[in-house]
Amino acid sequence: MISWPDELVASIARRRSVLFLGAGISMNSENAQGQRPPSWHGFLKAGIQKCGGAQTELKRLLKRGDYLSCCQIIKYKLGHDWVPLLEETFLSPKFIKSEIHEAILNLDSSIVVTPNFDKIYDNYATAETENLLKIKKYYDDDIPRALRGSEKQRLIIKMHGCIDTPDKLIFSREDYADIRSKYANFYRAMDALILTNTFLFIGCGMNDPDLSLLLEQYARSFGAAPPHYLALSEKRSTEYIKMLESNYNLRILPYSSADAHKELLDSIVALNERVEKKREEISQSNLW
């Protein structure tokens, strides 16, 4: 079980936290046929198979872990077939929410940020909150108003877009370059969130260029700032953990990936219990 720090529990209880949901959360879902959303590696591997002509370069990029370049070239090769590939991967399968989505929603965080294109958590959270939920993408110009929020509303930020608008997804090397120049104000808003809230990263690694850049800037600009938290299942060396903690000002919360990451689900359920208890204590002391 994850040993949740008291500081993190208090931040979530006071709704001074941001839950960051990576692709690993969506991969807990299934559709009626038992299919699961692919990892980034899995999506690119399937995309390569749809490309005509020589595939040696693409396979080399994929093996090397250069996902952005691999994705860019697949997009070029597929042309008009690119958007249909995205839709058949992330929209058409009709993935259904899983238990971990329920546990995450029960934390009742004011803000959830996700790079995921799918709508699994979005649809579930919207239905459960009776539409008292705002969903904003990186290109929306009213994000500052949404961030102010209200006591009745919750917010989901789709930092790389949504499958509803596949032409605006941030997925390739070119896409990442465009978003940094065209939507610089969005990154200013994310910087403000990272500075003023405690982030809990769930179901993700550190291979997203946007995420790495944001955390590196935070860590370098505010050396004495409190850490953010990353739940990490992979077995990593002591040196790798030290690198994450030093470069990104992260505190790593390890857990076992056995039995389809069941320990992560159990840990979030336990976190819910601690958060609810803390909220009761806070309400009695009026220290909101």
VOPAGU-2260 file (C-alpha; in pm, 1 decimal, decimal comma):
REM VOPAGU-2260
SITE   aa  ch    i         X         Y         Z
SITE  MET   A    0       0,0       0,0       0,0
SITE  ILE   A    1     112,0     353,5     -68,7
SITE  SER   A    2     204,8     547,3     242,4
SITE  TRP   A    3      31,2     878,3     175,5
SITE  PRO   A    4     210,0    1177,5     334,8
SITE  ASP   A    5       8,7    1388,6     577,5
SITE  GLU   A    6      88,4    1701,4     374,4
SITE  LEU   A    7     -69,2    1550,8      62,6
SITE  VAL   A    8    -377,7    1434,2     252,2
SITE  ALA   A    9    -425,3    1783,3     394,5
SITE  SER   A   10    -387,4    1946,8      51,2
SITE  ILE   A   11    -650,6    1720,9    -103,6
SITE  ALA   A   12    -883,0    1768,9     194,5
SITE  ARG   A   13    -859,0    2147,5     160,8
SITE  ARG   A   14    -901,9    2120,4    -217,2
SITE  ARG   A   15    -564,2    2280,2    -267,9
SITE  SER   A   16    -449,6    1994,9    -489,3
SITE  VAL   A   17    -453,5    1897,4    -856,2
SITE  LEU   A   18    -490,3    1534,8    -963,6
SITE  PHE   A   19    -290,6    1462,0   -1278,1
SITE  LEU   A   20    -420,5    1150,7   -1456,9
SITE  GLY   A   21    -190,0     979,3   -1703,9
SITE  ALA   A   22    -255,5     712,3   -1963,9
SITE  GLY   A   23    -219,2     436,8   -1704,6
SITE  ILE   A   24    -553,8     538,3   -1553,5
SITE  SER   A   25    -737,6     501,1   -1884,0
SITE  MET   A   26    -570,5     165,1   -1944,1
SITE  ASN   A   27    -769,8      23,2   -1651,5
SITE  SER   A   28   -1086,1      57,4   -1861,5
SITE  GLU   A   29   -1239,3    -193,9   -2100,0
SITE  ASN   A   30   -1516,9    -195,6   -2355,5
SITE  ALA   A   31   -1781,7    -461,6   -2412,8
SITE  GLN   A   32   -1534,2    -664,2   -2621,8
SITE  GLY   A   33   -1265,7    -660,2   -2352,4
SITE  GLN   A   34   -1041,7    -413,4   -2534,9
SITE  ARG   A   35    -834,9    -162,2   -2337,5
SITE  PRO   A   36    -697,2     176,5   -2446,1
SITE  PRO   A   37    -341,1     139,6   -2574,2
SITE  SER   A   38     -27,5     285,5   -2426,8
SITE  TRP   A   39     156,1     543,4   -2635,9
SITE  HIS   A   40     394,3     267,9   -2746,3
SITE  GLY   A   41     102,7      40,6   -2835,0
SITE  PHE   A   42     -71,6     310,1   -3037,5
SITE  LEU   A   43     242,5     387,2   -3236,7
SITE  LYS   A   44     308,2      18,7   -3301,1
SITE  ALA   A   45     -42,7     -19,0   -3443,2
SITE  GLY   A   46       3,2     300,1   -3645,9
SITE  ILE   A   47     324,0     169,0   -3802,2
SITE  GLN   A   48     139,5    -141,0   -3921,1
SITE  LYS   A   49    -103,4      82,2   -4111,5
SITE  CYS   A   50     174,7     268,4   -4292,4
SITE  GLY   A   51     264,9     160,7   -4640,5
SITE  GLY   A   52     615,7     137,1   -4775,3
SITE  ALA   A   53     932,0      97,0   -4572,7
SITE  GLN   A   54     883,4      85,9   -4196,6
SITE  THR   A   55    1243,8      39,7   -4083,2
SITE  GLU   A   56    1289,9     401,4   -3976,9
SITE  LEU   A   57     964,0     406,0   -3781,2
SITE  LYS   A   58    1046,0      83,9   -3601,8
SITE  ARG   A   59    1390,8     216,6   -3515,2
SITE  LEU   A   60    1243,2     536,3   -3368,2
SITE  LEU   A   61     989,9     336,6   -3169,0
SITE  LYS   A   62    1253,6     100,7   -3031,3
SITE  ARG   A   63    1471,3     398,5   -2937,3
SITE  GLY   A   64    1181,3     558,2   -2748,5
SITE  ASP   A   65    1161,8     864,7   -2973,5
SITE  TYR   A   66     782,9     861,4   -2966,7
SITE  LEU   A   67     735,2    1220,4   -3082,0
SITE  SER   A   68     934,0    1176,4   -3403,1
SITE  CYS   A   69     778,8     836,0   -3467,7
SITE  CYS   A   70     431,3     980,2   -3424,9
SITE  GLN   A   71     510,2    1274,4   -3654,9
SITE  ILE   A   72     624,7    1048,7   -3937,3
SITE  ILE   A   73     323,0     817,0   -3897,5
SITE  LYS   A   74     100,4    1124,7   -3924,3
SITE  TYR   A   75     277,5    1229,1   -4245,0
SITE  LYS   A   76     255,0     881,9   -4395,9
SITE  LEU   A   77    -113,3     827,1   -4316,1
SITE  GLY   A   78    -229,6    1167,4   -4436,1
SITE  HIS   A   79    -609,9    1170,9   -4443,1
SITE  ASP   A   80    -615,7     834,6   -4263,6
SITE  TRP   A   81    -459,4     988,1   -3949,8
SITE  VAL   A   82    -780,7    1120,9   -3793,8
SITE  PRO   A   83    -974,5     795,8   -3858,0
SITE  LEU   A   84    -692,8     608,4   -3680,0
SITE  LEU   A   85    -727,0     835,8   -3377,7
SITE  GLU   A   86   -1104,9     797,9   -3367,7
SITE  GLU   A   87   -1102,3     420,8   -3404,2
SITE  THR   A   88    -844,9     398,6   -3124,5
SITE  PHE   A   89    -981,0     641,8   -2865,0
SITE  LEU   A   90   -1348,6     701,4   -2949,8
SITE  SER   A   91   -1516,3     415,0   -3135,1
SITE  PRO   A   92   -1431,9     136,6   -2883,6
SITE  LYS   A   93   -1664,6     296,8   -2622,2
SITE  PHE   A   94   -1447,2     229,3   -2319,6
SITE  ILE   A   95   -1625,1     210,2   -1983,5
SITE  LYS   A   96   -1504,7     364,3   -1657,8
SITE  SER   A   97   -1328,6     140,8   -1407,9
SITE  GLU   A   98   -1313,0     123,3   -1029,9
SITE  ILE   A   99   -1010,4     350,4   -1021,7
SITE  HIS   A  100   -1210,0     626,3   -1194,6
SITE  GLU   A  101   -1469,5     596,8    -918,5
SITE  ALA   A  102   -1204,1     617,5    -647,2
SITE  ILE   A  103   -1044,1     923,2    -808,6
SITE  LEU   A  104   -1377,2    1105,3    -839,3
SITE  ASN   A  105   -1451,6    1031,2    -472,7
SITE  LEU   A  106   -1146,9    1236,9    -375,9
SITE  ASP   A  107   -1353,4    1536,4    -494,6
SITE  SER   A  108   -1058,9    1738,1    -618,8
SITE  SER   A  109   -1152,0    2080,7    -751,6
SITE  ILE   A  110    -918,9    2041,5   -1048,4
SITE  VAL   A  111    -814,8    1739,4   -1252,2
SITE  VAL   A  112    -555,7    1774,7   -1527,6
SITE  THR   A  113    -499,2    1506,3   -1789,2
SITE  PRO   A  114    -310,3    1469,0   -2117,5
SITE  ASN   A  115    -540,6    1178,8   -2210,4
SITE  PHE   A  116    -742,7    1220,6   -2530,6
SITE  ASP   A  117   -1019,1     979,5   -2438,4
SITE  LYS   A  118   -1340,1    1078,5   -2259,2
SITE  ILE   A  119   -1362,7     791,0   -2011,2
SITE  TYR   A  120   -1315,7     992,6   -1693,5
SITE  ASP   A  121   -1483,8    1301,5   -1841,8
SITE  ASN   A  122   -1806,9    1120,2   -1924,4
SITE  TYR   A  123   -1821,7     940,3   -1590,8
SITE  ALA   A  124   -1747,0    1250,4   -1383,9
SITE  THR   A  125   -1997,2    1460,7   -1579,1
SITE  ALA   A  126   -2276,5    1208,6   -1523,4
SITE  GLU   A  127   -2196,8    1162,1   -1154,3
SITE  THR   A  128   -2181,4    1536,5   -1082,7
SITE  GLU   A  129   -2502,1    1607,6   -1276,6
SITE  ASN   A  130   -2314,1    1828,2   -1522,8
SITE  LEU   A  131   -2169,0    2054,6   -1249,7
SITE  LEU   A  132   -1835,8    2012,1   -1420,7
SITE  LYS   A  133   -1636,3    2221,7   -1665,2
SITE  ILE   A  134   -1408,1    2062,0   -1922,2
SITE  LYS   A  135   -1148,9    2293,7   -2073,4
SITE  LYS   A  136    -885,4    2236,1   -2340,3
SITE  TYR   A  137    -550,4    2408,9   -2380,0
SITE  TYR   A  138    -690,8    2638,2   -2651,2
SITE  ASP   A  139    -988,6    2773,4   -2450,8
SITE  ASP   A  140    -943,7    3140,7   -2372,5
SITE  ASP   A  141   -1156,8    3135,9   -2054,5
SITE  ILE   A  142    -933,1    2900,6   -1855,6
SITE  PRO   A  143    -851,9    3173,6   -1597,7
SITE  ARG   A  144   -1221,3    3211,0   -1518,3
SITE  ALA   A  145   -1262,3    2834,7   -1490,9
SITE  LEU   A  146    -962,5    2811,7   -1257,5
SITE  ARG   A  147   -1129,2    3053,1   -1014,5
SITE  GLY   A  148   -1415,5    2802,3    -995,4
SITE  SER   A  149   -1693,2    2802,4    -740,7
SITE  GLU   A  150   -1812,3    2589,2    -452,4
SITE  LYS   A  151   -2050,3    2408,8    -689,0
SITE  GLN   A  152   -1820,8    2336,0    -980,7
SITE  ARG   A  153   -1528,2    2109,9   -1057,3
SITE  LEU   A  154   -1284,5    2141,6   -1347,2
SITE  ILE   A  155   -1109,8    1902,3   -1585,7
SITE  ILE   A  156    -828,8    2044,8   -1798,5
SITE  LYS   A  157    -746,3    1845,5   -2112,0
SITE  MET   A  158    -395,0    1977,4   -2161,2
SITE  HIS   A  159    -344,3    1799,5   -2494,1
SITE  GLY   A  160    -698,1    1827,2   -2628,2
SITE  CYS   A  161    -982,8    1580,0   -2666,6
SITE  ILE   A  162   -1075,1    1316,8   -2923,0
SITE  ASP   A  163   -1386,9    1523,4   -2998,7
SITE  THR   A  164   -1157,9    1760,1   -3192,4
SITE  PRO   A  165    -887,6    1529,3   -3332,3
SITE  ASP   A  166    -732,0    1801,6   -3546,8
SITE  LYS   A  167    -629,7    1984,8   -3226,0
SITE  LEU   A  168    -471,1    1694,1   -3040,0
SITE  ILE   A  169    -116,0    1741,2   -2914,9
SITE  PHE   A  170      53,1    1418,3   -3011,3
SITE  SER   A  171     354,6    1469,2   -3239,5
SITE  ARG   A  172     680,4    1666,5   -3224,5
SITE  GLU   A  173     531,4    1937,5   -3444,4
SITE  ASP   A  174     223,1    1960,1   -3220,3
SITE  TYR   A  175     435,2    2015,8   -2908,9
SITE  ALA   A  176     632,3    2290,6   -3080,2
SITE  ASP   A  177     312,9    2463,5   -3195,5
SITE  ILE   A  178     139,3    2461,7   -2857,7
SITE  ARG   A  179     434,8    2623,1   -2679,7
SITE  SER   A  180     442,3    2916,4   -2920,4
SITE  LYS   A  181      72,0    2963,1   -2998,5
SITE  TYR   A  182     -69,3    2896,6   -2651,5
SITE  ALA   A  183     194,1    3037,6   -2418,2
SITE  ASN   A  184     -77,4    3174,1   -2189,0
SITE  PHE   A  185    -195,2    2820,7   -2121,1
SITE  TYR   A  186     148,3    2736,8   -1983,7
SITE  ARG   A  187     137,6    3045,4   -1766,7
SITE  ALA   A  188    -186,1    2912,7   -1618,4
SITE  MET   A  189     -24,8    2571,8   -1561,2
SITE  ASP   A  190     274,7    2739,1   -1398,3
SITE  ALA   A  191      35,3    2916,0   -1160,6
SITE  LEU   A  192    -132,1    2585,8   -1071,7
SITE  ILE   A  193     198,9    2412,9   -1003,2
SITE  LEU   A  194     308,9    2700,4    -783,3
SITE  THR   A  195     -10,6    2729,5    -575,7
SITE  ASN   A  196    -137,2    2368,9    -556,6
SITE  THR   A  197      -2,0    2028,0    -463,6
SITE  PHE   A  198       2,2    1792,1    -763,3
SITE  LEU   A  199     -52,9    1418,1    -734,5
SITE  PHE   A  200      53,0    1236,7   -1051,9
SITE  ILE   A  201    -122,0     902,2   -1103,7
SITE  GLY   A  202     -83,5     658,4   -1391,5
SITE  CYS   A  203     193,5     847,1   -1567,2
SITE  GLY   A  204     568,1     856,7   -1615,6
SITE  MET   A  205     797,0    1146,0   -1693,0
SITE  ASN   A  206     824,1    1097,5   -2070,8
SITE  ASP   A  207     583,9    1381,2   -2155,3
SITE  PRO   A  208     789,7    1683,7   -2271,4
SITE  ASP   A  209     533,1    1935,9   -2144,7
SITE  LEU   A  210     520,5    1781,2   -1799,7
SITE  SER   A  211     898,6    1759,8   -1772,6
SITE  LEU   A  212     940,9    2122,3   -1875,6
SITE  LEU   A  213     681,0    2253,4   -1630,9
SITE  LEU   A  214     824,4    2062,6   -1335,9
SITE  GLU   A  215    1184,4    2146,1   -1420,5
SITE  GLN   A  216    1100,0    2516,8   -1426,1
SITE  TYR   A  217     923,6    2486,7   -1090,9
SITE  ALA   A  218    1211,4    2297,4    -934,0
SITE  ARG   A  219    1475,1    2539,8   -1063,5
SITE  SER   A  220    1281,0    2860,7    -991,5
SITE  PHE   A  221    1174,7    2774,8    -637,3
SITE  GLY   A  222    1441,4    2565,7    -472,1
SITE  ALA   A  223    1275,1    2571,9    -129,8
SITE  ALA   A  224     925,9    2493,4    -259,5
SITE  PRO   A  225     737,3    2189,5    -123,3
SITE  PRO   A  226     739,4    1881,8    -346,9
SITE  HIS   A  227     473,2    1737,7    -570,1
SITE  TYR   A  228     396,9    1363,6    -560,9
SITE  LEU   A  229     426,7    1084,0    -815,8
SITE  ALA   A  230     276,4     737,8    -761,2
SITE  LEU   A  231     519,8     511,0    -945,3
SITE  SER   A  232     489,6     138,0   -1000,8
SITE  GLU   A  233     800,3      69,1   -1201,4
SITE  LYS   A  234    1104,3     -76,6   -1033,0
SITE  ARG   A  235    1368,1     192,1   -1059,1
SITE  SER   A  236    1716,5     229,4    -923,3
SITE  THR   A  237    1794,3     447,6    -627,4
SITE  GLU   A  238    1984,3     678,4    -862,9
SITE  TYR   A  239    1685,4     715,2   -1097,8
SITE  ILE   A  240    1455,1     799,2    -807,8
SITE  LYS   A  241    1706,5    1056,0    -687,4
SITE  MET   A  242    1716,4    1208,1   -1036,6
SITE  LEU   A  243    1336,6    1247,1   -1044,3
SITE  GLU   A  244    1324,9    1397,6    -698,9
SITE  SER   A  245    1611,1    1637,0    -769,5
SITE  ASN   A  246    1523,3    1750,0   -1122,7
SITE  TYR   A  247    1147,1    1776,1   -1078,3
SITE  ASN   A  248    1105,7    1836,4    -704,5
SITE  LEU   A  249     898,4    1519,6    -677,0
SITE  ARG   A  250     844,0    1281,4    -390,9
SITE  ILE   A  251     807,8     928,4    -524,6
SITE  LEU   A  252     531,5     709,1    -378,5
SITE  PRO   A  253     611,2     349,7    -482,4
SITE  TYR   A  254     361,3      67,4    -515,3
SITE  SER   A  255     344,3    -280,0    -667,0
SITE  SER   A  256     209,9    -323,0   -1020,8
SITE  ALA   A  257     105,5    -683,1    -948,8
SITE  ASP   A  258    -250,1    -798,0   -1023,2
SITE  ALA   A  259    -322,8    -517,3   -1270,6
SITE  HIS   A  260    -205,2    -241,2   -1032,5
SITE  LYS   A  261    -456,6    -342,8    -767,7
SITE  GLU   A  262    -241,3    -189,4    -496,5
SITE  LEU   A  263    -285,5     152,8    -656,7
SITE  LEU   A  264    -664,5     117,8    -648,8
SITE  ASP   A  265    -661,9      -2,2    -287,8
SITE  SER   A  266    -430,0     282,8    -194,3
SITE  ILE   A  267    -656,5     546,7    -349,4
SITE  VAL   A  268    -956,5     399,4    -165,8
SITE  ALA   A  269    -757,5     424,7     157,3
SITE  LEU   A  270    -660,0     780,3      64,9
SITE  ASN   A  271   -1030,3     863,8      29,6
SITE  GLU   A  272   -1090,1     750,6     386,6
SITE  ARG   A  273    -806,9     964,8     520,4
SITE  VAL   A  274    -918,9    1267,5     319,1
SITE  GLU   A  275   -1277,4    1240,9     446,0
SITE  LYS   A  276   -1154,9    1211,8     803,7
SITE  LYS   A  277    -932,0    1513,9     754,9
SITE  ARG   A  278   -1220,1    1716,2     609,7
SITE  GLU   A  279   -1426,6    1641,0     917,1
SITE  GLU   A  280   -1142,1    1764,2    1138,0
SITE  ILE   A  281   -1103,4    2078,3     929,8
SITE  SER   A  282   -1476,0    2155,6     938,2
SITE  GLN   A  283   -1472,4    2141,0    1318,0
SITE  SER   A  284   -1172,0    2370,4    1347,4
SITE  ASN   A  285   -1275,6    2606,8    1063,6
SITE  LEU   A  286    -921,1    2596,7     927,4
SITE  TRP   A  287   -1018,7    2583,2     560,2
